[in-house]
Each structure stands twice: as C-alpha cells, then as structure tokens.
C-alpha cells in the first residue's frame, strides 16, 4: 500500500500552513481522499530546498505541481476528469497568474511591511534567539532581492494598490456565482485558489491585500465553503465573517 508523507512548515495563524503552496498540496490530498502523514520538516533538507515536498513510498518529490502529478498517477486520481481543453487552459492561466503575481504581492506584505514582518519574525524565528534575528534578516534580504527582480518593489504604494485591486477582482470575477472555481464541484484549480485565498484572509496580516480580499463577499464565502469541505477540523479558526 502506498504511503505518503507531507513535509510542511506547520500550523500557524489558525490555518494548516501559512504557505499557499503547502496548503494547495494538502488541499489536493484531502480532495483526493489520499491518506497522508503531515510532518513539520527542515526546508533545507527538502527537494529543491522549499516546501511543500512529499515522500511517496521511498521517493522524495518537491514542488506542489510535480507532487500533485505524481500523486495523481500513483493513486489514479484526476480531479479534472471531464473538463474541456479550453477550461483546462483557463484554469492553468489562472493558476499561473496567482502563483506568479498575486503570490509575490502577498510576500511583499508579509515580509517587507513593518508590522507583518515583525509578526513573521516573532512567529518563526523568536525561538532561535540571536541566531533567529540573523536568519530572519537574511530571509528578508533574499525576498527584497527576489521582489526587486520580479518587479513588485519597483512600484509605488499607489501602484501596488492598483495591482492588488485588480488581482482580487480577477479572482472574484473568475469565481462568479459558482460555488467553486472548478464549477459545481471543486477541481484541481481549487487547490491553488484556496491556498491563496485562505492566506489572503488571515486577520493577523495587515495591508491592502487582506483588506480588499476580506471585503469581497464571494471570496469569503468560498473560503468558508472550502474550509467546511476540506478542513472541517479548522472551522473554528478558518471561517471568516468578511468586513
């Protein structure tokens, strides 16, 4: 019998993981009804030196998309069964937009705005003492370099707010009046969208990104619907009322 171990950062701020990519993969595991063991691991030892990763039988696999493909093949699961090529292309475009644009806006607000950065430092590095402050400074410097290269840091605050408003509207319009981004039932795209939206709605994180997302009734209702479906064990901390 196949055995799956999920390596992740771990619970924080009342959600299964503060990484949208980890939450994406864990959502897939739950939608696919695949039994797994979740372990808070050392990211430095993970394939590609990032989370999530899995151990599938005796094979270590990194990257959420590659993990999902491997799990689907191993367990004969296809959450996209019956979808047209056009719909699959639309889902891929949405995923790429979220993971290559919205995600970086989220990284900016989490790691490079003072109050959120202080919270991240306290949550993940305070137990390491002086070394924790050194490591946090290195991580923050790395994100600054990444976000400058990606482009987010080249925008003014007003321009960033326009980007945020556009991304949240894109998400809301893509969902429309459907219960899921996949339509009447969740599909693979819902793993990505839920991973992003649940993290956008964290009340602990300040900033325009959280403000726009929490003000959108569609996205809040979607978050609550997916929480009930996939993480009922987190209902007390993940259900949102919006603003």
MODELLER restraints for C-alpha pairs under 7 A, 6 or more apart:
rsr = mdl.restraints
at = mdl.atoms
rsr.add(forms.Gaussian(group=physical.xy_distance, feature=features.Distance(at['CA:2:A'], at['CA:57:A']), mean=5.80, stdev=0.5))
rsr.add(forms.Gaussian(group=physical.xy_distance, feature=features.Distance(at['CA:3:A'], at['CA:36:A']), mean=6.96, stdev=0.5))
rsr.add(forms.Gaussian(group=physical.xy_distance, feature=features.Distance(at['CA:3:A'], at['CA:56:A']), mean=5.90, stdev=0.5))
rsr.add(forms.Gaussian(group=physical.xy_distance, feature=features.Distance(at['CA:3:A'], at['CA:57:A']), mean=5.11, stdev=0.5))
rsr.add(forms.Gaussian(group=physical.xy_distance, feature=features.Distance(at['CA:4:A'], at['CA:36:A']), mean=4.85, stdev=0.5))
rsr.add(forms.Gaussian(group=physical.xy_distance, feature=features.Distance(at['CA:4:A'], at['CA:37:A']), mean=6.40, stdev=0.5))
rsr.add(forms.Gaussian(group=physical.xy_distance, feature=features.Distance(at['CA:4:A'], at['CA:54:A']), mean=6.69, stdev=0.5))
rsr.add(forms.Gaussian(group=physical.xy_distance, feature=features.Distance(at['CA:4:A'], at['CA:55:A']), mean=5.71, stdev=0.5))
rsr.add(forms.Gaussian(group=physical.xy_distance, feature=features.Distance(at['CA:4:A'], at['CA:56:A']), mean=4.81, stdev=0.5))
rsr.add(forms.Gaussian(group=physical.xy_distance, feature=features.Distance(at['CA:4:A'], at['CA:57:A']), mean=6.45, stdev=0.5))
rsr.add(forms.Gaussian(group=physical.xy_distance, feature=features.Distance(at['CA:5:A'], at['CA:36:A']), mean=5.54, stdev=0.5))
rsr.add(forms.Gaussian(group=physical.xy_distance, feature=features.Distance(at['CA:5:A'], at['CA:37:A']), mean=4.72, stdev=0.5))
rsr.add(forms.Gaussian(group=physical.xy_distance, feature=features.Distance(at['CA:5:A'], at['CA:38:A']), mean=5.89, stdev=0.5))
rsr.add(forms.Gaussian(group=physical.xy_distance, feature=features.Distance(at['CA:5:A'], at['CA:54:A']), mean=5.39, stdev=0.5))
rsr.add(forms.Gaussian(group=physical.xy_distance, feature=features.Distance(at['CA:5:A'], at['CA:55:A']), mean=5.04, stdev=0.5))
rsr.add(forms.Gaussian(group=physical.xy_distance, feature=features.Distance(at['CA:5:A'], at['CA:56:A']), mean=6.68, stdev=0.5))
rsr.add(forms.Gaussian(group=physical.xy_distance, feature=features.Distance(at['CA:6:A'], at['CA:36:A']), mean=6.74, stdev=0.5))
rsr.add(forms.Gaussian(group=physical.xy_distance, feature=features.Distance(at['CA:6:A'], at['CA:37:A']), mean=5.99, stdev=0.5))
rsr.add(forms.Gaussian(group=physical.xy_distance, feature=features.Distance(at['CA:6:A'], at['CA:38:A']), mean=4.70, stdev=0.5))
rsr.add(forms.Gaussian(group=physical.xy_distance, feature=features.Distance(at['CA:6:A'], at['CA:39:A']), mean=6.01, stdev=0.5))
rsr.add(forms.Gaussian(group=physical.xy_distance, feature=features.Distance(at['CA:6:A'], at['CA:53:A']), mean=6.12, stdev=0.5))
rsr.add(forms.Gaussian(group=physical.xy_distance, feature=features.Distance(at['CA:6:A'], at['CA:54:A']), mean=4.58, stdev=0.5))
rsr.add(forms.Gaussian(group=physical.xy_distance, feature=features.Distance(at['CA:6:A'], at['CA:55:A']), mean=6.71, stdev=0.5))
rsr.add(forms.Gaussian(group=physical.xy_distance, feature=features.Distance(at['CA:7:A'], at['CA:38:A']), mean=6.09, stdev=0.5))
rsr.add(forms.Gaussian(group=physical.xy_distance, feature=features.Distance(at['CA:7:A'], at['CA:39:A']), mean=5.00, stdev=0.5))
rsr.add(forms.Gaussian(group=physical.xy_distance, feature=features.Distance(at['CA:7:A'], at['CA:40:A']), mean=5.81, stdev=0.5))
rsr.add(forms.Gaussian(group=physical.xy_distance, feature=features.Distance(at['CA:7:A'], at['CA:41:A']), mean=5.52, stdev=0.5))
rsr.add(forms.Gaussian(group=physical.xy_distance, feature=features.Distance(at['CA:7:A'], at['CA:51:A']), mean=6.78, stdev=0.5))
rsr.add(forms.Gaussian(group=physical.xy_distance, feature=features.Distance(at['CA:7:A'], at['CA:52:A']), mean=5.77, stdev=0.5))
rsr.add(forms.Gaussian(group=physical.xy_distance, feature=features.Distance(at['CA:7:A'], at['CA:53:A']), mean=5.27, stdev=0.5))
rsr.add(forms.Gaussian(group=physical.xy_distance, feature=features.Distance(at['CA:7:A'], at['CA:54:A']), mean=5.76, stdev=0.5))
rsr.add(forms.Gaussian(group=physical.xy_distance, feature=features.Distance(at['CA:8:A'], at['CA:22:A']), mean=6.30, stdev=0.5))
rsr.add(forms.Gaussian(group=physical.xy_distance, feature=features.Distance(at['CA:8:A'], at['CA:39:A']), mean=6.19, stdev=0.5))
rsr.add(forms.Gaussian(group=physical.xy_distance, feature=features.Distance(at['CA:8:A'], at['CA:40:A']), mean=5.01, stdev=0.5))
rsr.add(forms.Gaussian(group=physical.xy_distance, feature=features.Distance(at['CA:8:A'], at['CA:41:A']), mean=5.95, stdev=0.5))
rsr.add(forms.Gaussian(group=physical.xy_distance, feature=features.Distance(at['CA:8:A'], at['CA:51:A']), mean=5.69, stdev=0.5))
rsr.add(forms.Gaussian(group=physical.xy_distance, feature=features.Distance(at['CA:8:A'], at['CA:52:A']), mean=5.34, stdev=0.5))
rsr.add(forms.Gaussian(group=physical.xy_distance, feature=features.Distance(at['CA:9:A'], at['CA:17:A']), mean=6.34, stdev=0.5))
rsr.add(forms.Gaussian(group=physical.xy_distance, feature=features.Distance(at['CA:9:A'], at['CA:40:A']), mean=5.18, stdev=0.5))
rsr.add(forms.Gaussian(group=physical.xy_distance, feature=features.Distance(at['CA:9:A'], at['CA:41:A']), mean=6.51, stdev=0.5))
rsr.add(forms.Gaussian(group=physical.xy_distance, feature=features.Distance(at['CA:10:A'], at['CA:16:A']), mean=6.39, stdev=0.5))
rsr.add(forms.Gaussian(group=physical.xy_distance, feature=features.Distance(at['CA:10:A'], at['CA:17:A']), mean=5.15, stdev=0.5))
rsr.add(forms.Gaussian(group=physical.xy_distance, feature=features.Distance(at['CA:10:A'], at['CA:40:A']), mean=5.20, stdev=0.5))
rsr.add(forms.Gaussian(group=physical.xy_distance, feature=features.Distance(at['CA:11:A'], at['CA:17:A']), mean=4.82, stdev=0.5))
rsr.add(forms.Gaussian(group=physical.xy_distance, feature=features.Distance(at['CA:12:A'], at['CA:18:A']), mean=6.12, stdev=0.5))
rsr.add(forms.Gaussian(group=physical.xy_distance, feature=features.Distance(at['CA:14:A'], at['CA:237:A']), mean=5.12, stdev=0.5))
rsr.add(forms.Gaussian(group=physical.xy_distance, feature=features.Distance(at['CA:14:A'], at['CA:238:A']), mean=6.53, stdev=0.5))
rsr.add(forms.Gaussian(group=physical.xy_distance, feature=features.Distance(at['CA:15:A'], at['CA:234:A']), mean=6.81, stdev=0.5))
rsr.add(forms.Gaussian(group=physical.xy_distance, feature=features.Distance(at['CA:15:A'], at['CA:237:A']), mean=6.98, stdev=0.5))
rsr.add(forms.Gaussian(group=physical.xy_distance, feature=features.Distance(at['CA:15:A'], at['CA:238:A']), mean=6.32, stdev=0.5))
rsr.add(forms.Gaussian(group=physical.xy_distance, feature=features.Distance(at['CA:16:A'], at['CA:23:A']), mean=6.84, stdev=0.5))
rsr.add(forms.Gaussian(group=physical.xy_distance, feature=features.Distance(at['CA:17:A'], at['CA:23:A']), mean=5.87, stdev=0.5))
rsr.add(forms.Gaussian(group=physical.xy_distance, feature=features.Distance(at['CA:18:A'], at['CA:199:A']), mean=6.44, stdev=0.5))
rsr.add(forms.Gaussian(group=physical.xy_distance, feature=features.Distance(at['CA:20:A'], at['CA:195:A']), mean=4.36, stdev=0.5))
rsr.add(forms.Gaussian(group=physical.xy_distance, feature=features.Distance(at['CA:20:A'], at['CA:196:A']), mean=5.16, stdev=0.5))
rsr.add(forms.Gaussian(group=physical.xy_distance, feature=features.Distance(at['CA:20:A'], at['CA:199:A']), mean=6.43, stdev=0.5))
rsr.add(forms.Gaussian(group=physical.xy_distance, feature=features.Distance(at['CA:21:A'], at['CA:52:A']), mean=6.59, stdev=0.5))
rsr.add(forms.Gaussian(group=physical.xy_distance, feature=features.Distance(at['CA:21:A'], at['CA:64:A']), mean=6.26, stdev=0.5))
rsr.add(forms.Gaussian(group=physical.xy_distance, feature=features.Distance(at['CA:21:A'], at['CA:195:A']), mean=6.42, stdev=0.5))
rsr.add(forms.Gaussian(group=physical.xy_distance, feature=features.Distance(at['CA:22:A'], at['CA:51:A']), mean=6.44, stdev=0.5))
rsr.add(forms.Gaussian(group=physical.xy_distance, feature=features.Distance(at['CA:22:A'], at['CA:52:A']), mean=4.88, stdev=0.5))
rsr.add(forms.Gaussian(group=physical.xy_distance, feature=features.Distance(at['CA:23:A'], at['CA:195:A']), mean=4.92, stdev=0.5))
rsr.add(forms.Gaussian(group=physical.xy_distance, feature=features.Distance(at['CA:24:A'], at['CA:191:A']), mean=4.55, stdev=0.5))
rsr.add(forms.Gaussian(group=physical.xy_distance, feature=features.Distance(at['CA:24:A'], at['CA:192:A']), mean=5.04, stdev=0.5))
rsr.add(forms.Gaussian(group=physical.xy_distance, feature=features.Distance(at['CA:24:A'], at['CA:194:A']), mean=6.87, stdev=0.5))
rsr.add(forms.Gaussian(group=physical.xy_distance, feature=features.Distance(at['CA:24:A'], at['CA:195:A']), mean=4.67, stdev=0.5))
rsr.add(forms.Gaussian(group=physical.xy_distance, feature=features.Distance(at['CA:25:A'], at['CA:64:A']), mean=5.74, stdev=0.5))
rsr.add(forms.Gaussian(group=physical.xy_distance, feature=features.Distance(at['CA:25:A'], at['CA:68:A']), mean=6.85, stdev=0.5))
rsr.add(forms.Gaussian(group=physical.xy_distance, feature=features.Distance(at['CA:25:A'], at['CA:191:A']), mean=6.82, stdev=0.5))
rsr.add(forms.Gaussian(group=physical.xy_distance, feature=features.Distance(at['CA:27:A'], at['CA:191:A']), mean=5.48, stdev=0.5))
rsr.add(forms.Gaussian(group=physical.xy_distance, feature=features.Distance(at['CA:27:A'], at['CA:230:A']), mean=6.50, stdev=0.5))
rsr.add(forms.Gaussian(group=physical.xy_distance, feature=features.Distance(at['CA:28:A'], at['CA:191:A']), mean=5.73, stdev=0.5))
rsr.add(forms.Gaussian(group=physical.xy_distance, feature=features.Distance(at['CA:30:A'], at['CA:230:A']), mean=5.97, stdev=0.5))
rsr.add(forms.Gaussian(group=physical.xy_distance, feature=features.Distance(at['CA:31:A'], at['CA:230:A']), mean=6.54, stdev=0.5))
rsr.add(forms.Gaussian(group=physical.xy_distance, feature=features.Distance(at['CA:32:A'], at['CA:77:A']), mean=6.54, stdev=0.5))
rsr.add(forms.Gaussian(group=physical.xy_distance, feature=features.Distance(at['CA:43:A'], at['CA:49:A']), mean=5.61, stdev=0.5))
rsr.add(forms.Gaussian(group=physical.xy_distance, feature=features.Distance(at['CA:43:A'], at['CA:50:A']), mean=5.39, stdev=0.5))
rsr.add(forms.Gaussian(group=physical.xy_distance, feature=features.Distance(at['CA:43:A'], at['CA:51:A']), mean=6.13, stdev=0.5))
rsr.add(forms.Gaussian(group=physical.xy_distance, feature=features.Distance(at['CA:46:A'], at['CA:53:A']), mean=6.47, stdev=0.5))
rsr.add(forms.Gaussian(group=physical.xy_distance, feature=features.Distance(at['CA:46:A'], at['CA:62:A']), mean=7.00, stdev=0.5))
rsr.add(forms.Gaussian(group=physical.xy_distance, feature=features.Distance(at['CA:47:A'], at['CA:53:A']), mean=6.77, stdev=0.5))
rsr.add(forms.Gaussian(group=physical.xy_distance, feature=features.Distance(at['CA:47:A'], at['CA:60:A']), mean=6.94, stdev=0.5))
rsr.add(forms.Gaussian(group=physical.xy_distance, feature=features.Distance(at['CA:47:A'], at['CA:61:A']), mean=6.24, stdev=0.5))
rsr.add(forms.Gaussian(group=physical.xy_distance, feature=features.Distance(at['CA:47:A'], at['CA:62:A']), mean=4.84, stdev=0.5))
rsr.add(forms.Gaussian(group=physical.xy_distance, feature=features.Distance(at['CA:48:A'], at['CA:62:A']), mean=6.11, stdev=0.5))
rsr.add(forms.Gaussian(group=physical.xy_distance, feature=features.Distance(at['CA:52:A'], at['CA:62:A']), mean=6.51, stdev=0.5))
rsr.add(forms.Gaussian(group=physical.xy_distance, feature=features.Distance(at['CA:52:A'], at['CA:63:A']), mean=6.22, stdev=0.5))
rsr.add(forms.Gaussian(group=physical.xy_distance, feature=features.Distance(at['CA:52:A'], at['CA:64:A']), mean=6.15, stdev=0.5))
rsr.add(forms.Gaussian(group=physical.xy_distance, feature=features.Distance(at['CA:53:A'], at['CA:61:A']), mean=5.59, stdev=0.5))
rsr.add(forms.Gaussian(group=physical.xy_distance, feature=features.Distance(at['CA:53:A'], at['CA:62:A']), mean=4.31, stdev=0.5))
rsr.add(forms.Gaussian(group=physical.xy_distance, feature=features.Distance(at['CA:53:A'], at['CA:63:A']), mean=6.16, stdev=0.5))
rsr.add(forms.Gaussian(group=physical.xy_distance, feature=features.Distance(at['CA:54:A'], at['CA:60:A']), mean=5.78, stdev=0.5))
rsr.add(forms.Gaussian(group=physical.xy_distance, feature=features.Distance(at['CA:54:A'], at['CA:61:A']), mean=5.35, stdev=0.5))
rsr.add(forms.Gaussian(group=physical.xy_distance, feature=features.Distance(at['CA:54:A'], at['CA:62:A']), mean=6.56, stdev=0.5))
rsr.add(forms.Gaussian(group=physical.xy_distance, feature=features.Distance(at['CA:54:A'], at['CA:67:A']), mean=6.87, stdev=0.5))
rsr.add(forms.Gaussian(group=physical.xy_distance, feature=features.Distance(at['CA:55:A'], at['CA:61:A']), mean=6.27, stdev=0.5))
rsr.add(forms.Gaussian(group=physical.xy_distance, feature=features.Distance(at['CA:61:A'], at['CA:67:A']), mean=6.15, stdev=0.5))
rsr.add(forms.Gaussian(group=physical.xy_distance, feature=features.Distance(at['CA:72:A'], at['CA:78:A']), mean=6.07, stdev=0.5))
rsr.add(forms.Gaussian(group=physical.xy_distance, feature=features.Distance(at['CA:79:A'], at['CA:187:A']), mean=5.07, stdev=0.5))
rsr.add(forms.Gaussian(group=physical.xy_distance, feature=features.Distance(at['CA:79:A'], at['CA:188:A']), mean=5.43, stdev=0.5))
rsr.add(forms.Gaussian(group=physical.xy_distance, feature=features.Distance(at['CA:80:A'], at['CA:187:A']), mean=5.69, stdev=0.5))
rsr.add(forms.Gaussian(group=physical.xy_distance, feature=features.Distance(at['CA:80:A'], at['CA:188:A']), mean=6.21, stdev=0.5))
rsr.add(forms.Gaussian(group=physical.xy_distance, feature=features.Distance(at['CA:91:A'], at['CA:189:A']), mean=5.97, stdev=0.5))
rsr.add(forms.Gaussian(group=physical.xy_distance, feature=features.Distance(at['CA:95:A'], at['CA:189:A']), mean=6.83, stdev=0.5))
rsr.add(forms.Gaussian(group=physical.xy_distance, feature=features.Distance(at['CA:95:A'], at['CA:192:A']), mean=6.49, stdev=0.5))
rsr.add(forms.Gaussian(group=physical.xy_distance, feature=features.Distance(at['CA:102:A'], at['CA:167:A']), mean=6.53, stdev=0.5))
rsr.add(forms.Gaussian(group=physical.xy_distance, feature=features.Distance(at['CA:105:A'], at['CA:152:A']), mean=6.96, stdev=0.5))
rsr.add(forms.Gaussian(group=physical.xy_distance, feature=features.Distance(at['CA:109:A'], at['CA:116:A']), mean=6.87, stdev=0.5))
rsr.add(forms.Gaussian(group=physical.xy_distance, feature=features.Distance(at['CA:109:A'], at['CA:207:A']), mean=6.59, stdev=0.5))
rsr.add(forms.Gaussian(group=physical.xy_distance, feature=features.Distance(at['CA:110:A'], at['CA:116:A']), mean=5.16, stdev=0.5))
rsr.add(forms.Gaussian(group=physical.xy_distance, feature=features.Distance(at['CA:110:A'], at['CA:117:A']), mean=5.75, stdev=0.5))
rsr.add(forms.Gaussian(group=physical.xy_distance, feature=features.Distance(at['CA:110:A'], at['CA:205:A']), mean=6.95, stdev=0.5))
rsr.add(forms.Gaussian(group=physical.xy_distance, feature=features.Distance(at['CA:111:A'], at['CA:117:A']), mean=4.55, stdev=0.5))
rsr.add(forms.Gaussian(group=physical.xy_distance, feature=features.Distance(at['CA:111:A'], at['CA:140:A']), mean=6.34, stdev=0.5))
rsr.add(forms.Gaussian(group=physical.xy_distance, feature=features.Distance(at['CA:116:A'], at['CA:205:A']), mean=5.89, stdev=0.5))
rsr.add(forms.Gaussian(group=physical.xy_distance, feature=features.Distance(at['CA:116:A'], at['CA:206:A']), mean=6.48, stdev=0.5))
rsr.add(forms.Gaussian(group=physical.xy_distance, feature=features.Distance(at['CA:121:A'], at['CA:136:A']), mean=6.33, stdev=0.5))
rsr.add(forms.Gaussian(group=physical.xy_distance, feature=features.Distance(at['CA:125:A'], at['CA:132:A']), mean=4.61, stdev=0.5))
rsr.add(forms.Gaussian(group=physical.xy_distance, feature=features.Distance(at['CA:125:A'], at['CA:133:A']), mean=6.74, stdev=0.5))
rsr.add(forms.Gaussian(group=physical.xy_distance, feature=features.Distance(at['CA:125:A'], at['CA:136:A']), mean=6.70, stdev=0.5))
rsr.add(forms.Gaussian(group=physical.xy_distance, feature=features.Distance(at['CA:126:A'], at['CA:132:A']), mean=5.93, stdev=0.5))
rsr.add(forms.Gaussian(group=physical.xy_distance, feature=features.Distance(at['CA:147:A'], at['CA:153:A']), mean=5.72, stdev=0.5))
rsr.add(forms.Gaussian(group=physical.xy_distance, feature=features.Distance(at['CA:148:A'], at['CA:154:A']), mean=6.34, stdev=0.5))
rsr.add(forms.Gaussian(group=physical.xy_distance, feature=features.Distance(at['CA:161:A'], at['CA:208:A']), mean=6.63, stdev=0.5))
rsr.add(forms.Gaussian(group=physical.xy_distance, feature=features.Distance(at['CA:164:A'], at['CA:209:A']), mean=5.91, stdev=0.5))
rsr.add(forms.Gaussian(group=physical.xy_distance, feature=features.Distance(at['CA:165:A'], at['CA:212:A']), mean=6.66, stdev=0.5))
rsr.add(forms.Gaussian(group=physical.xy_distance, feature=features.Distance(at['CA:168:A'], at['CA:212:A']), mean=6.79, stdev=0.5))
rsr.add(forms.Gaussian(group=physical.xy_distance, feature=features.Distance(at['CA:168:A'], at['CA:213:A']), mean=6.17, stdev=0.5))
rsr.add(forms.Gaussian(group=physical.xy_distance, feature=features.Distance(at['CA:172:A'], at['CA:218:A']), mean=6.28, stdev=0.5))
rsr.add(forms.Gaussian(group=physical.xy_distance, feature=features.Distance(at['CA:172:A'], at['CA:219:A']), mean=6.30, stdev=0.5))
rsr.add(forms.Gaussian(group=physical.xy_distance, feature=features.Distance(at['CA:174:A'], at['CA:181:A']), mean=6.99, stdev=0.5))
rsr.add(forms.Gaussian(group=physical.xy_distance, feature=features.Distance(at['CA:175:A'], at['CA:181:A']), mean=5.13, stdev=0.5))
rsr.add(forms.Gaussian(group=physical.xy_distance, feature=features.Distance(at['CA:178:A'], at['CA:184:A']), mean=6.41, stdev=0.5))
rsr.add(forms.Gaussian(group=physical.xy_distance, feature=features.Distance(at['CA:179:A'], at['CA:222:A']), mean=6.81, stdev=0.5))
rsr.add(forms.Gaussian(group=physical.xy_distance, feature=features.Distance(at['CA:180:A'], at['CA:186:A']), mean=5.48, stdev=0.5))
rsr.add(forms.Gaussian(group=physical.xy_distance, feature=features.Distance(at['CA:180:A'], at['CA:190:A']), mean=6.89, stdev=0.5))
rsr.add(forms.Gaussian(group=physical.xy_distance, feature=features.Distance(at['CA:181:A'], at['CA:189:A']), mean=6.70, stdev=0.5))
rsr.add(forms.Gaussian(group=physical.xy_distance, feature=features.Distance(at['CA:181:A'], at['CA:190:A']), mean=5.82, stdev=0.5))
rsr.add(forms.Gaussian(group=physical.xy_distance, feature=features.Distance(at['CA:182:A'], at['CA:189:A']), mean=6.43, stdev=0.5))
rsr.add(forms.Gaussian(group=physical.xy_distance, feature=features.Distance(at['CA:182:A'], at['CA:190:A']), mean=6.45, stdev=0.5))
rsr.add(forms.Gaussian(group=physical.xy_distance, feature=features.Distance(at['CA:194:A'], at['CA:223:A']), mean=6.58, stdev=0.5))
rsr.add(forms.Gaussian(group=physical.xy_distance, feature=features.Distance(at['CA:197:A'], at['CA:223:A']), mean=6.67, stdev=0.5))
rsr.add(forms.Gaussian(group=physical.xy_distance, feature=features.Distance(at['CA:198:A'], at['CA:223:A']), mean=6.07, stdev=0.5))
rsr.add(forms.Gaussian(group=physical.xy_distance, feature=features.Distance(at['CA:200:A'], at['CA:209:A']), mean=6.76, stdev=0.5))
rsr.add(forms.Gaussian(group=physical.xy_distance, feature=features.Distance(at['CA:200:A'], at['CA:210:A']), mean=5.34, stdev=0.5))
rsr.add(forms.Gaussian(group=physical.xy_distance, feature=features.Distance(at['CA:200:A'], at['CA:213:A']), mean=6.48, stdev=0.5))
rsr.add(forms.Gaussian(group=physical.xy_distance, feature=features.Distance(at['CA:201:A'], at['CA:210:A']), mean=5.61, stdev=0.5))
rsr.add(forms.Gaussian(group=physical.xy_distance, feature=features.Distance(at['CA:201:A'], at['CA:213:A']), mean=6.38, stdev=0.5))
rsr.add(forms.Gaussian(group=physical.xy_distance, feature=features.Distance(at['CA:201:A'], at['CA:214:A']), mean=5.84, stdev=0.5))
rsr.add(forms.Gaussian(group=physical.xy_distance, feature=features.Distance(at['CA:213:A'], at['CA:219:A']), mean=6.82, stdev=0.5))
rsr.add(forms.Gaussian(group=physical.xy_distance, feature=features.Distance(at['CA:214:A'], at['CA:220:A']), mean=6.31, stdev=0.5))
rsr.add(forms.Gaussian(group=physical.xy_distance, feature=features.Distance(at['CA:214:A'], at['CA:242:A']), mean=4.79, stdev=0.5))
rsr.add(forms.Gaussian(group=physical.xy_distance, feature=features.Distance(at['CA:214:A'], at['CA:243:A']), mean=5.72, stdev=0.5))
rsr.add(forms.Gaussian(group=physical.xy_distance, feature=features.Distance(at['CA:215:A'], at['CA:242:A']), mean=5.77, stdev=0.5))
rsr.add(forms.Gaussian(group=physical.xy_distance, feature=features.Distance(at['CA:215:A'], at['CA:243:A']), mean=5.09, stdev=0.5))
rsr.add(forms.Gaussian(group=physical.xy_distance, feature=features.Distance(at['CA:217:A'], at['CA:242:A']), mean=6.75, stdev=0.5))
rsr.add(forms.Gaussian(group=physical.xy_distance, feature=features.Distance(at['CA:220:A'], at['CA:240:A']), mean=6.34, stdev=0.5))
rsr.add(forms.Gaussian(group=physical.xy_distance, feature=features.Distance(at['CA:220:A'], at['CA:242:A']), mean=5.97, stdev=0.5))
rsr.add(forms.Gaussian(group=physical.xy_distance, feature=features.Distance(at['CA:224:A'], at['CA:239:A']), mean=5.12, stdev=0.5))
rsr.add(forms.Gaussian(group=physical.xy_distance, feature=features.Distance(at['CA:224:A'], at['CA:240:A']), mean=6.60, stdev=0.5))
rsr.add(forms.Gaussian(group=physical.xy_distance, feature=features.Distance(at['CA:227:A'], at['CA:235:A']), mean=6.45, stdev=0.5))
rsr.add(forms.Gaussian(group=physical.xy_distance, feature=features.Distance(at['CA:227:A'], at['CA:238:A']), mean=6.78, stdev=0.5))
rsr.add(forms.Gaussian(group=physical.xy_distance, feature=features.Distance(at['CA:227:A'], at['CA:239:A']), mean=7.00, stdev=0.5))
rsr.add(forms.Gaussian(group=physical.xy_distance, feature=features.Distance(at['CA:228:A'], at['CA:235:A']), mean=6.61, stdev=0.5))
